[in-house]
Amino acid sequence: MPEHTIHLTDADRTLIERVRQERGFPSPEAAAEWLIKTRLRRAARNSTGRGRALYLVDRAPGIKGFA
């Protein structure tokens, strides 16, 4: 899976550290991943009215429905 660099403000770092301590995550990266996944799940639920699982999808050429 590709890695992305995200530039954080001091407020972002403070939030991530607070979440890390409250939730007991071993690293700031784990806390940031949890925050991102939680936000994506909430957005999916709000747009569809149901919870959705988030999976990495390979976009293989030649499969119907994929560009």
All heavy atoms as a GROMACS GRO file, in nm:
protein
  535
    1MET      N    1   0.085  -0.116   0.000
    1MET     CA    2   0.000   0.000   0.000
    1MET      C    3   0.090   0.123   0.000
    1MET      O    4   0.188   0.129   0.074
    1MET     CB    5  -0.089  -0.003   0.124
    1MET     CG    6  -0.186   0.111   0.128
    1MET     SD    7  -0.340   0.071   0.209
    1MET     CE    8  -0.307   0.118   0.374
    2PRO      N    9   0.059   0.223  -0.082
    2PRO     CA   10   0.144   0.341  -0.087
    2PRO      C   11   0.137   0.420   0.042
    2PRO      O   12   0.035   0.421   0.112
    2PRO     CB   13   0.086   0.423  -0.203
    2PRO     CG   14  -0.049   0.368  -0.227
    2PRO     CD   15  -0.052   0.230  -0.174
    3GLU      N   16   0.247   0.486   0.074
    3GLU     CA   17   0.251   0.571   0.192
    3GLU      C   18   0.239   0.716   0.148
    3GLU      O   19   0.291   0.755   0.044
    3GLU     CB   20   0.381   0.550   0.268
    3GLU     CG   21   0.389   0.413   0.332
    3GLU     CD   22   0.504   0.402   0.428
    3GLU    OE1   23   0.551   0.507   0.477
    3GLU    OE2   24   0.545   0.289   0.455
    4HIS      N   25   0.169   0.795   0.230
    4HIS     CA   26   0.150   0.935   0.201
    4HIS      C   27   0.204   1.017   0.316
    4HIS      O   28   0.191   0.979   0.432
    4HIS     CB   29   0.001   0.967   0.183
    4HIS     CG   30  -0.062   0.893   0.070
    4HIS    ND1   31  -0.047   0.931  -0.061
    4HIS    CD2   32  -0.136   0.780   0.068
    4HIS    CE1   33  -0.110   0.846  -0.138
    4HIS    NE2   34  -0.166   0.752  -0.062
    5THR      N   35   0.262   1.130   0.284
    5THR     CA   36   0.310   1.221   0.386
    5THR      C   37   0.205   1.328   0.409
    5THR      O   38   0.156   1.389   0.314
    5THR     CB   39   0.442   1.287   0.342
    5THR    OG1   40   0.537   1.184   0.317
    5THR    CG2   41   0.495   1.380   0.450
    6ILE      N   42   0.170   1.348   0.534
    6ILE     CA   43   0.071   1.450   0.570
    6ILE      C   44   0.140   1.551   0.661
    6ILE      O   45   0.203   1.512   0.760
    6ILE     CB   46  -0.050   1.387   0.642
    6ILE    CG1   47  -0.118   1.286   0.551
    6ILE    CG2   48  -0.148   1.495   0.687
    6ILE    CD1   49  -0.227   1.206   0.619
    7HIS      N   50   0.130   1.677   0.628
    7HIS     CA   51   0.189   1.782   0.709
    7HIS      C   52   0.089   1.824   0.816
    7HIS      O   53  -0.025   1.857   0.786
    7HIS     CB   54   0.229   1.901   0.621
    7HIS     CG   55   0.325   1.861   0.513
    7HIS    ND1   56   0.458   1.836   0.537
    7HIS    CD2   57   0.307   1.836   0.381
    7HIS    CE1   58   0.517   1.800   0.426
    7HIS    NE2   59   0.427   1.799   0.328
    8LEU      N   60   0.133   1.821   0.942
    8LEU     CA   61   0.045   1.848   1.054
    8LEU      C   62   0.076   1.981   1.120
    8LEU      O   63   0.193   2.020   1.128
    8LEU     CB   64   0.058   1.736   1.158
    8LEU     CG   65   0.030   1.594   1.112
    8LEU    CD1   66   0.065   1.496   1.222
    8LEU    CD2   67  -0.114   1.580   1.070
    9THR      N   68  -0.027   2.043   1.171
    9THR     CA   69  -0.009   2.164   1.251
    9THR      C   70   0.016   2.122   1.395
    9THR      O   71   0.000   2.004   1.432
    9THR     CB   72  -0.135   2.253   1.245
    9THR    OG1   73  -0.243   2.181   1.309
    9THR    CG2   74  -0.173   2.289   1.102
   10ASP      N   75   0.052   2.218   1.479
   10ASP     CA   76   0.071   2.189   1.621
   10ASP      C   77  -0.059   2.140   1.684
   10ASP      O   78  -0.057   2.050   1.770
   10ASP     CB   79   0.123   2.312   1.695
   10ASP     CG   80   0.267   2.344   1.658
   10ASP    OD1   81   0.340   2.253   1.613
   10ASP    OD2   82   0.307   2.461   1.675
   11ALA      N   83  -0.171   2.196   1.643
   11ALA     CA   84  -0.302   2.154   1.695
   11ALA      C   85  -0.330   2.008   1.656
   11ALA      O   86  -0.383   1.931   1.737
   11ALA     CB   87  -0.412   2.245   1.644
   12ASP      N   88  -0.294   1.970   1.533
   12ASP     CA   89  -0.312   1.830   1.489
   12ASP      C   90  -0.229   1.736   1.574
   12ASP      O   91  -0.276   1.631   1.618
   12ASP     CB   92  -0.273   1.814   1.342
   12ASP     CG   93  -0.361   1.891   1.246
   12ASP    OD1   94  -0.478   1.916   1.280
   12ASP    OD2   95  -0.310   1.925   1.137
   13ARG      N   96  -0.103   1.773   1.598
   13ARG     CA   97  -0.014   1.688   1.678
   13ARG      C   98  -0.066   1.674   1.822
   13ARG      O   99  -0.060   1.566   1.880
   13ARG     CB  100   0.127   1.747   1.679
   13ARG     CG  101   0.201   1.728   1.549
   13ARG     CD  102   0.346   1.777   1.560
   13ARG     NE  103   0.410   1.770   1.432
   13ARG     CZ  104   0.411   1.869   1.343
   13ARG    NH1  105   0.352   1.983   1.371
   13ARG    NH2  106   0.471   1.854   1.227
   14THR      N  107  -0.118   1.783   1.877
   14THR     CA  108  -0.174   1.780   2.012
   14THR      C  109  -0.294   1.686   2.018
   14THR      O  110  -0.306   1.605   2.111
   14THR     CB  111  -0.215   1.922   2.056
   14THR    OG1  112  -0.099   2.006   2.052
   14THR    CG2  113  -0.273   1.922   2.196
   15LEU      N  114  -0.382   1.694   1.919
   15LEU     CA  115  -0.499   1.606   1.914
   15LEU      C  116  -0.458   1.461   1.902
   15LEU      O  117  -0.509   1.374   1.975
   15LEU     CB  118  -0.590   1.644   1.796
   15LEU     CG  119  -0.706   1.549   1.769
   15LEU    CD1  120  -0.805   1.551   1.885
   15LEU    CD2  121  -0.774   1.585   1.640
   16ILE      N  122  -0.364   1.431   1.814
   16ILE     CA  123  -0.319   1.293   1.794
   16ILE      C  124  -0.256   1.239   1.922
   16ILE      O  125  -0.280   1.125   1.961
   16ILE     CB  126  -0.223   1.284   1.674
   16ILE    CG1  127  -0.301   1.307   1.544
   16ILE    CG2  128  -0.150   1.150   1.671
   16ILE    CD1  129  -0.215   1.324   1.422
   17GLU      N  130  -0.177   1.319   1.989
   17GLU     CA  131  -0.114   1.275   2.114
   17GLU      C  132  -0.220   1.250   2.222
   17GLU      O  133  -0.211   1.152   2.297
   17GLU     CB  134  -0.012   1.377   2.162
   17GLU     CG  135   0.062   1.336   2.287
   17GLU     CD  136   0.137   1.203   2.274
   17GLU    OE1  137   0.177   1.165   2.164
   17GLU    OE2  138   0.154   1.136   2.379
   18ARG      N  139  -0.321   1.335   2.228
   18ARG     CA  140  -0.428   1.316   2.327
   18ARG      C  141  -0.504   1.186   2.300
   18ARG      O  142  -0.531   1.108   2.391
   18ARG     CB  143  -0.524   1.435   2.326
   18ARG     CG  144  -0.622   1.431   2.443
   18ARG     CD  145  -0.712   1.550   2.445
   18ARG     NE  146  -0.820   1.525   2.347
   18ARG     CZ  147  -0.873   1.617   2.269
   18ARG    NH1  148  -0.832   1.741   2.275
   18ARG    NH2  149  -0.969   1.586   2.187
   19VAL      N  150  -0.535   1.161   2.171
   19VAL     CA  151  -0.604   1.037   2.134
   19VAL      C  152  -0.516   0.917   2.163
   19VAL      O  153  -0.564   0.815   2.214
   19VAL     CB  154  -0.646   1.041   1.985
   19VAL    CG1  155  -0.693   0.905   1.937
   19VAL    CG2  156  -0.754   1.145   1.964
   20ARG      N  157  -0.388   0.928   2.135
   20ARG     CA  158  -0.294   0.818   2.161
   20ARG      C  159  -0.296   0.780   2.310
   20ARG      O  160  -0.305   0.662   2.345
   20ARG     CB  161  -0.153   0.854   2.119
   20ARG     CG  162  -0.055   0.737   2.129
   20ARG     CD  163   0.089   0.780   2.111
   20ARG     NE  164   0.138   0.857   2.223
   20ARG     CZ  165   0.171   0.806   2.343
   20ARG    NH1  166   0.158   0.677   2.366
   20ARG    NH2  167   0.216   0.882   2.440
   21GLN      N  168  -0.291   0.880   2.395
   21GLN     CA  169  -0.290   0.852   2.539
   21GLN      C  170  -0.424   0.799   2.588
   21GLN      O  171  -0.429   0.704   2.666
   21GLN     CB  172  -0.252   0.979   2.616
   21GLN     CG  173  -0.109   1.020   2.596
   21GLN     CD  174  -0.074   1.150   2.664
   21GLN    OE1  175  -0.158   1.213   2.728
   21GLN    NE2  176   0.051   1.193   2.648
   22GLU      N  177  -0.534   0.859   2.542
   22GLU     CA  178  -0.667   0.817   2.588
   22GLU      C  179  -0.702   0.675   2.542
   22GLU      O  180  -0.764   0.599   2.616
   22GLU     CB  181  -0.774   0.914   2.537
   22GLU     CG  182  -0.772   1.049   2.605
   22GLU     CD  183  -0.873   1.146   2.546
   22GLU    OE1  184  -0.948   1.109   2.452
   22GLU    OE2  185  -0.877   1.261   2.593
   23ARG      N  186  -0.664   0.641   2.419
   23ARG     CA  187  -0.700   0.511   2.362
   23ARG      C  188  -0.592   0.405   2.382
   23ARG      O  189  -0.611   0.289   2.348
   23ARG     CB  190  -0.728   0.525   2.212
   23ARG     CG  191  -0.844   0.616   2.179
   23ARG     CD  192  -0.971   0.539   2.194
   23ARG     NE  193  -1.086   0.626   2.174
   23ARG     CZ  194  -1.208   0.580   2.157
   23ARG    NH1  195  -1.230   0.453   2.156
   23ARG    NH2  196  -1.308   0.664   2.142
   24GLY      N  197  -0.474   0.446   2.430
   24GLY     CA  198  -0.367   0.351   2.456
   24GLY      C  199  -0.295   0.301   2.333
   24GLY      O  200  -0.245   0.188   2.332
   25PHE      N  201  -0.290   0.381   2.228
   25PHE     CA  202  -0.219   0.340   2.107
   25PHE      C  203  -0.069   0.345   2.130
   25PHE      O  204  -0.019   0.431   2.203
   25PHE     CB  205  -0.257   0.430   1.989
   25PHE     CG  206  -0.399   0.413   1.942
   25PHE    CD1  207  -0.492   0.515   1.957
   25PHE    CD2  208  -0.440   0.295   1.884
   25PHE    CE1  209  -0.622   0.499   1.915
   25PHE    CE2  210  -0.571   0.277   1.842
   25PHE     CZ  211  -0.662   0.380   1.857
   26PRO      N  212   0.006   0.255   2.065
   26PRO     CA  213   0.150   0.249   2.087
   26PRO      C  214   0.229   0.362   2.020
   26PRO      O  215   0.342   0.387   2.058
   26PRO     CB  216   0.190   0.114   2.029
   26PRO     CG  217   0.087   0.087   1.924
   26PRO     CD  218  -0.041   0.148   1.977
   27SER      N  219   0.169   0.427   1.920
   27SER     CA  220   0.242   0.531   1.847
   27SER      C  221   0.145   0.638   1.796
   27SER      O  222   0.024   0.612   1.783
   27SER     CB  223   0.315   0.470   1.727
   27SER     OG  224   0.222   0.425   1.631
   28PRO      N  225   0.199   0.756   1.765
   28PRO     CA  226   0.114   0.860   1.704
   28PRO      C  227   0.056   0.816   1.569
   28PRO      O  228  -0.055   0.853   1.535
   28PRO     CB  229   0.208   0.979   1.687
   28PRO     CG  230   0.319   0.955   1.784
   28PRO     CD  231   0.332   0.807   1.796
   29GLU      N  232   0.132   0.735   1.495
   29GLU     CA  233   0.084   0.688   1.366
   29GLU      C  234  -0.041   0.601   1.382
   29GLU      O  235  -0.135   0.611   1.303
   29GLU     CB  236   0.193   0.609   1.292
   29GLU     CG  237   0.309   0.693   1.245
   29GLU     CD  238   0.411   0.724   1.354
   29GLU    OE1  239   0.402   0.668   1.466
   29GLU    OE2  240   0.500   0.806   1.327
   30ALA      N  241  -0.043   0.516   1.485
   30ALA     CA  242  -0.159   0.430   1.510
   30ALA      C  243  -0.280   0.515   1.548
   30ALA      O  244  -0.392   0.487   1.505
   30ALA     CB  245  -0.128   0.329   1.620
   31ALA      N  246  -0.258   0.619   1.628
   31ALA     CA  247  -0.367   0.708   1.667
   31ALA      C  248  -0.421   0.783   1.546
   31ALA      O  249  -0.543   0.797   1.529
   31ALA     CB  250  -0.320   0.806   1.774
   32ALA      N  251  -0.332   0.832   1.460
   32ALA     CA  252  -0.374   0.904   1.340
   32ALA      C  253  -0.452   0.812   1.246
   32ALA      O  254  -0.555   0.852   1.190
   32ALA     CB  255  -0.254   0.963   1.268
   33GLU      N  256  -0.407   0.688   1.231
   33GLU     CA  257  -0.479   0.591   1.147
   33GLU      C  258  -0.619   0.566   1.201
   33GLU      O  259  -0.716   0.562   1.126
   33GLU     CB  260  -0.401   0.460   1.140
   33GLU     CG  261  -0.464   0.356   1.052
   33GLU     CD  262  -0.383   0.228   1.044
   33GLU    OE1  263  -0.264   0.230   1.076
   33GLU    OE2  264  -0.442   0.125   1.007
   34TRP      N  265  -0.631   0.550   1.333
   34TRP     CA  266  -0.762   0.530   1.395
   34TRP      C  267  -0.854   0.650   1.370
   34TRP      O  268  -0.970   0.633   1.336
   34TRP     CB  269  -0.746   0.505   1.545
   34TRP     CG  270  -0.876   0.484   1.614
   34TRP    CD1  271  -0.946   0.366   1.622
   34TRP    CD2  272  -0.955   0.582   1.682
   34TRP    NE1  273  -1.062   0.387   1.693
   34TRP    CE2  274  -1.070   0.518   1.730
   34TRP    CE3  275  -0.937   0.718   1.708
   34TRP    CZ2  276  -1.167   0.586   1.803
   34TRP    CZ3  277  -1.034   0.785   1.780
   34TRP    CH2  278  -1.147   0.718   1.826
   35LEU      N  279  -0.800   0.771   1.386
   35LEU     CA  280  -0.880   0.891   1.362
   35LEU      C  281  -0.929   0.897   1.217
   35LEU      O  282  -1.045   0.929   1.191
   35LEU     CB  283  -0.797   1.017   1.393
   35LEU     CG  284  -0.779   1.050   1.540
   35LEU    CD1  285  -0.671   1.157   1.556
   35LEU    CD2  286  -0.910   1.096   1.600
   36ILE      N  287  -0.842   0.866   1.123
   36ILE     CA  288  -0.878   0.871   0.981
   36ILE      C  289  -0.986   0.766   0.950
   36ILE      O  290  -1.086   0.797   0.885
   36ILE     CB  291  -0.754   0.850   0.893
   36ILE    CG1  292  -0.662   0.972   0.905
   36ILE    CG2  293  -0.792   0.826   0.748
   36ILE    CD1  294  -0.523   0.951   0.849
   37LYS      N  295  -0.966   0.643   0.995
   37LYS     CA  296  -1.064   0.538   0.968
   37LYS      C  297  -1.199   0.569   1.032
   37LYS      O  298  -1.304   0.544   0.972
   37LYS     CB  299  -1.013   0.403   1.018
   37LYS     CG  300  -0.904   0.345   0.931
   37LYS     CD  301  -0.862   0.210   0.983
   37LYS     CE  302  -0.757   0.147   0.894
   37LYS     NZ  303  -0.717   0.014   0.944
   38THR      N  304  -1.196   0.625   1.153
   38THR     CA  305  -1.321   0.662   1.221
   38THR      C  306  -1.396   0.767   1.142
   38THR      O  307  -1.517   0.758   1.122
   38THR     CB  308  -1.290   0.712   1.364
   38THR    OG1  309  -1.226   0.607   1.436
   38THR    CG2  310  -1.417   0.753   1.436
   39ARG      N  311  -1.324   0.866   1.092
   39ARG     CA  312  -1.387   0.973   1.013
   39ARG      C  313  -1.443   0.919   0.882
   39ARG      O  314  -1.554   0.955   0.840
   39ARG     CB  315  -1.286   1.085   0.985
   39ARG     CG  316  -1.339   1.196   0.900
   39ARG     CD  317  -1.454   1.267   0.970
   39ARG     NE  318  -1.506   1.372   0.887
   39ARG     CZ  319  -1.626   1.371   0.830
   39ARG    NH1  320  -1.707   1.271   0.850
   39ARG    NH2  321  -1.666   1.470   0.756
   40LEU      N  322  -1.370   0.830   0.815
   40LEU     CA  323  -1.418   0.772   0.691
   40LEU      C  324  -1.542   0.686   0.713
   40LEU      O  325  -1.637   0.692   0.635
   40LEU     CB  326  -1.308   0.688   0.625
   40LEU     CG  327  -1.196   0.766   0.560
   40LEU    CD1  328  -1.084   0.672   0.519
   40LEU    CD2  329  -1.246   0.845   0.441
   41ARG      N  330  -1.543   0.608   0.820
   41ARG     CA  331  -1.661   0.526   0.850
   41ARG      C  332  -1.783   0.614   0.878
   41ARG      O  333  -1.894   0.586   0.834
   41ARG     CB  334  -1.634   0.435   0.970
   41ARG     CG  335  -1.549   0.318   0.938
   41ARG     CD  336  -1.541   0.221   1.055
   41ARG     NE  337  -1.438   0.123   1.029
   41ARG     CZ  338  -1.316   0.125   1.082
   41ARG    NH1  339  -1.283   0.217   1.169
   41ARG    NH2  340  -1.229   0.032   1.051
   42ARG      N  341  -1.762   0.720   0.955
   42ARG     CA  342  -1.872   0.812   0.986
   42ARG      C  343  -1.925   0.878   0.858
   42ARG      O  344  -2.047   0.889   0.839
   42ARG     CB  345  -1.826   0.918   1.085
   42ARG     CG  346  -1.939   1.004   1.138
   42ARG     CD  347  -1.892   1.101   1.245
   42ARG     NE  348  -1.842   1.026   1.360
   42ARG     CZ  349  -1.732   1.060   1.429
   42ARG    NH1  350  -1.662   1.166   1.395
   42ARG    NH2  351  -1.693   0.988   1.531
   43ALA      N  352  -1.836   0.919   0.770
   43ALA     CA  353  -1.879   0.981   0.644
   43ALA      C  354  -1.956   0.881   0.558
   43ALA      O  355  -2.058   0.915   0.497
   43ALA     CB  356  -1.758   1.035   0.568
   44ALA      N  357  -1.910   0.755   0.553
   44ALA     CA  358  -1.979   0.652   0.475
   44ALA      C  359  -2.117   0.625   0.534
   44ALA      O  360  -2.216   0.612   0.461
   44ALA     CB  361  -1.897   0.523   0.472
   45ARG      N  362  -2.126   0.616   0.665
   45ARG     CA  363  -2.254   0.592   0.731
   45ARG      C  364  -2.351   0.708   0.706
   45ARG      O  365  -2.468   0.687   0.679
   45ARG     CB  366  -2.234   0.569   0.881
   45ARG     CG  367  -2.360   0.531   0.954
   45ARG     CD  368  -2.336   0.496   1.100
   45ARG     NE  369  -2.264   0.599   1.172
   45ARG     CZ  370  -2.141   0.584   1.224
   45ARG    NH1  371  -2.078   0.470   1.212
   45ARG    NH2  372  -2.082   0.682   1.288
   46ASN      N  373  -2.300   0.830   0.713
   46ASN     CA  374  -2.386   0.947   0.691
   46ASN      C  375  -2.433   0.957   0.546
   46ASN      O  376  -2.543   1.004   0.520
   46ASN     CB  377  -2.314   1.075   0.730
   46ASN     CG  378  -2.299   1.088   0.880
   46ASN    OD1  379  -2.368   1.022   0.957
   46ASN    ND2  380  -2.206   1.172   0.922
   47SER      N  381  -2.352   0.911   0.451
   47SER     CA  382  -2.391   0.923   0.311
   47SER      C  383  -2.486   0.810   0.268
   47SER      O  384  -2.567   0.830   0.178
   47SER     CB  385  -2.269   0.925   0.221
   47SER     OG  386  -2.203   0.802   0.223
   48THR      N  387  -2.477   0.694   0.332
   48THR     CA  388  -2.558   0.580   0.290
   48THR      C  389  -2.664   0.540   0.392
   48THR      O  390  -2.754   0.464   0.360
   48THR     CB  391  -2.471   0.456   0.265
   48THR    OG1  392  -2.411   0.417   0.388
   48THR    CG2  393  -2.367   0.482   0.159
   49GLY      N  394  -2.649   0.589   0.514
   49GLY     CA  395  -2.741   0.551   0.619
   49GLY      C  396  -2.708   0.417   0.682
   49GLY      O  397  -2.778   0.369   0.768
   50ARG      N  398  -2.599   0.354   0.639
   50ARG     CA  399  -2.558   0.225   0.694
   50ARG      C  400  -2.407   0.224   0.713
   50ARG      O  401  -2.334   0.296   0.647
   50ARG     CB  402  -2.594   0.112   0.598
   50ARG     CG  403  -2.742   0.102   0.570
   50ARG     CD  404  -2.772  -0.009   0.476
   50ARG     NE  405  -2.739  -0.136   0.542
   50ARG     CZ  406  -2.743  -0.253   0.482
   50ARG    NH1  407  -2.774  -0.261   0.355
   50ARG    NH2  408  -2.714  -0.364   0.548
   51GLY      N  409  -2.361   0.140   0.803
   51GLY     CA  410  -2.217   0.122   0.821
   51GLY      C  411  -2.160   0.044   0.704
   51GLY      O  412  -2.225  -0.045   0.650
   52ARG      N  413  -2.041   0.075   0.664
   52ARG     CA  414  -1.975   0.005   0.555
   52ARG      C  415  -1.834  -0.033   0.598
   52ARG      O  416  -1.765   0.043   0.664
   52ARG     CB  417  -1.964   0.094   0.430
   52ARG     CG  418  -2.096   0.135   0.372
   52ARG     CD  419  -2.159   0.018   0.298
   52ARG     NE  420  -2.285   0.059   0.239
   52ARG     CZ  421  -2.394  -0.012   0.244
   52ARG    NH1  422  -2.396  -0.127   0.306
   52ARG    NH2  423  -2.505   0.031   0.189
   53ALA      N  424  -1.790  -0.151   0.556
   53ALA     CA  425  -1.653  -0.193   0.580
   53ALA      C  426  -1.564  -0.122   0.479
   53ALA      O  427  -1.604  -0.096   0.365
   53ALA     CB  428  -1.641  -0.344   0.565
   54LEU      N  429  -1.441  -0.091   0.521
   54LEU     CA  430  -1.346  -0.025   0.432
   54LEU      C  431  -1.236  -0.124   0.396
   54LEU      O  432  -1.165  -0.175   0.481
   54LEU     CB  433  -1.285   0.097   0.503
   54LEU     CG  434  -1.384   0.202   0.546
   54LEU    CD1  435  -1.312   0.311   0.625
   54LEU    CD2  436  -1.452   0.263   0.425
   55TYR      N  437  -1.226  -0.155   0.266
   55TYR     CA  438  -1.126  -0.248   0.217
   55TYR      C  439  -1.050  -0.184   0.102
   55TYR      O  440  -1.105  -0.106   0.024
   55TYR     CB  441  -1.191  -0.376   0.163
   55TYR     CG  442  -1.271  -0.451   0.266
   55TYR    CD1  443  -1.409  -0.444   0.267
   55TYR    CD2  444  -1.208  -0.528   0.363
   55TYR    CE1  445  -1.484  -0.512   0.362
   55TYR    CE2  446  -1.280  -0.597   0.458
   55TYR     CZ  447  -1.418  -0.589   0.456
   55TYR     OH  448  -1.490  -0.656   0.549
   56LEU      N  449  -0.922  -0.221   0.090
   56LEU     CA  450  -0.841  -0.179  -0.023
   56LEU      C  451  -0.887  -0.258  -0.144
   56LEU      O  452  -0.901  -0.380  -0.139
   56LEU     CB  453  -0.693  -0.205   0.003
   56LEU     CG  454  -0.597  -0.165  -0.107
   56LEU    CD1  455  -0.602  -0.014  -0.129
   56LEU    CD2  456  -0.458  -0.209  -0.072
   57VAL      N  457  -0.916  -0.190  -0.255
   57VAL     CA  458  -0.965  -0.254  -0.376
   57VAL      C  459  -0.859  -0.244  -0.484
   57VAL      O  460  -0.811  -0.136  -0.515
   57VAL     CB  461  -1.096  -0.187  -0.425
   57VAL    CG1  462  -1.142  -0.248  -0.555
   57VAL    CG2  463  -1.203  -0.197  -0.319
   58ASP      N  464  -0.821  -0.359  -0.542
   58ASP     CA  465  -0.729  -0.360  -0.655
   58ASP      C  466  -0.809  -0.329  -0.780
   58ASP      O  467  -0.911  -0.393  -0.806
   58ASP     CB  468  -0.661  -0.496  -0.670
   58ASP     CG  469  -0.564  -0.522  -0.558
   58ASP    OD1  470  -0.504  -0.426  -0.508
   58ASP    OD2  471  -0.548  -0.641  -0.521
   59ARG      N  472  -0.766  -0.234  -0.856
   59ARG     CA  473  -0.835  -0.199  -0.980
   59ARG      C  474  -0.767  -0.269  -1.097
   59ARG      O  475  -0.685  -0.212  -1.165
   59ARG     CB  476  -0.835  -0.048  -1.000
   59ARG     CG  477  -0.921   0.019  -0.896
   59ARG     CD  478  -0.942   0.161  -0.931
   59ARG     NE  479  -1.044   0.213  -0.843
   59ARG     CZ  480  -1.125   0.311  -0.873
   59ARG    NH1  481  -1.116   0.370  -0.988
   59ARG    NH2  482  -1.216   0.350  -0.789
   60ALA      N  483  -0.803  -0.394  -1.115
   60ALA     CA  484  -0.743  -0.474  -1.222
   60ALA      C  485  -0.805  -0.434  -1.355
   60ALA      O  486  -0.926  -0.419  -1.366
   60ALA     CB  487  -0.767  -0.621  -1.196
   61PRO      N  488  -0.724  -0.415  -1.461
   61PRO     CA  489  -0.779  -0.380  -1.591
   61PRO      C  490  -0.862  -0.494  -1.648
   61PRO      O  491  -0.834  -0.611  -1.623
   61PRO     CB  492  -0.655  -0.354  -1.677
   61PRO     CG  493  -0.542  -0.422  -1.605
   61PRO     CD  494  -0.580  -0.428  -1.461
   62GLY      N  495  -0.966  -0.459  -1.719
   62GLY     CA  496  -1.048  -0.558  -1.786
   62GLY      C  497  -1.166  -0.608  -1.704
   62GLY      O  498  -1.244  -0.688  -1.753
   63ILE      N  499  -1.179  -0.564  -1.581
   63ILE     CA  500  -1.292  -0.608  -1.499
   63ILE      C  501  -1.406  -0.507  -1.517
   63ILE      O  502  -1.385  -0.387  -1.511
   63ILE     CB  503  -1.252  -0.618  -1.352
   63ILE    CG1  504  -1.145  -0.725  -1.334
   63ILE    CG2  505  -1.372  -0.649  -1.264
   63ILE    CD1  506  -1.093  -0.736  -1.194
   64LYS      N  507  -1.527  -0.558  -1.539
   64LYS     CA  508  -1.642  -0.471  -1.559
   64LYS      C  509  -1.659  -0.375  -1.440
   64LYS      O  510  -1.642  -0.415  -1.326
   64LYS     CB  511  -1.770  -0.552  -1.573
   64LYS     CG  512  -1.790  -0.610  -1.707
   64LYS     CD  513  -1.927  -0.673  -1.715
   64LYS     CE  514  -1.957  -0.720  -1.855
   64LYS     NZ  515  -2.088  -0.780  -1.865
   65GLY      N  516  -1.694  -0.253  -1.471
   65GLY     CA  517  -1.720  -0.155  -1.368
   65GLY      C  518  -1.599  -0.073  -1.329
   65GLY      O  519  -1.610   0.020  -1.253
   66PHE      N  520  -1.482  -0.110  -1.380
   66PHE     CA  521  -1.361  -0.034  -1.348
   66PHE      C  522  -1.311   0.033  -1.474
   66PHE      O  523  -1.312  -0.022  -1.582
   66PHE     CB  524  -1.251  -0.127  -1.294
   66PHE     CG  525  -1.281  -0.179  -1.157
   66PHE    CD1  526  -1.325  -0.309  -1.139
   66PHE    CD2  527  -1.265  -0.098  -1.046
   66PHE    CE1  528  -1.353  -0.358  -1.014
   66PHE    CE2  529  -1.293  -0.146  -0.920
   66PHE     CZ  530  -1.338  -0.275  -0.903
   67ALA      N  531  -1.265   0.155  -1.456
   67ALA     CA  532  -1.214   0.230  -1.571
   67ALA      C  533  -1.071   0.193  -1.602
   67ALA      O  534  -0.997   0.152  -1.522
   67ALA     CB  535  -1.222   0.380  -1.544
   0.00000   0.00000   0.00000
